[in-house]
Amino acid sequence: MPKQTDSQSDQKKFLERILKKLSVFGNVTSRFMFGGYGIYFEGSMIALIAYEEIYFKTDKETVELFVKAKQRPFIYDGKSGKPAVMSYYTIPKVSWKSADSLKQWFELSLGAAKRASQKKKSKKHKTNLSISTKVAKQ
């Protein structure tokens, strides 16, 4: 088994601290992905960890709250090296010191994740209906 580098070890420790903090809300799990981690609650990805930073899920209903709090989005090098902005934002560092504040950001993120999941299910259902309608007409 390859030895963990300091960076991998630091990232693992960071992940463990985050999971411990978020565990007060219930069973929060993680999954390794693309060199970072996805953070899950009740089957929905609510956050991601990259470069020892956590980013919480946002959507059109919540993103303005993150922007008003002067938080940064997760940006990565997309196709052709162009920056790609994802719908995940940092939260104020002070929020980690207050359970009530952390809970507010957590719930905003969970709501955004659940709405995204519903949209995916709805699109999948519409696609299945479209396919079954086409088959029925033939």
DAVEN-V851106 format. One record per backbone hydrogen bond with DSSP energy under -1.0 kcal/mol. CO is the residue of the C=O (numbers start at 1). NH is the residue of the N-H. If there is no record, write none. Layout:
# DAVEN-V851106
{{CO:NH} {CO:NH}}
This chain:
# DAVEN-V851106
{{5:9} {6:10} {7:11} {8:12} {9:13} {10:14} {11:15} {12:16} {13:17} {14:18} {15:19} {16:20} {17:21} {18:22} {19:23} {22:25} {23:26} {26:28} {29:40} {31:38} {33:36} {36:33} {37:49} {38:31} {39:46} {39:47} {40:29} {41:44} {44:41} {46:57} {47:39} {48:55} {49:37} {53:50} {55:48} {56:89} {59:62} {59:63} {62:65} {62:66} {63:67} {64:68} {65:69} {66:71} {67:70} {72:90} {74:86} {76:84} {78:81} {79:82} {82:78} {84:76} {87:58} {88:74} {89:56} {92:95} {93:96} {94:97} {98:102} {99:103} {100:104} {101:105} {102:106} {103:107} {104:108} {105:109} {106:110} {107:111} {108:112} {109:113} {110:114} {111:115} {112:116} {113:117} {114:118} {115:119} {116:120} {117:121} {118:122} {119:123} {120:124} {121:125} {122:126} {123:127} {124:128} {125:129} {126:130} {127:131} {128:132} {129:133} {130:134} {131:135} {132:136} {133:137}}
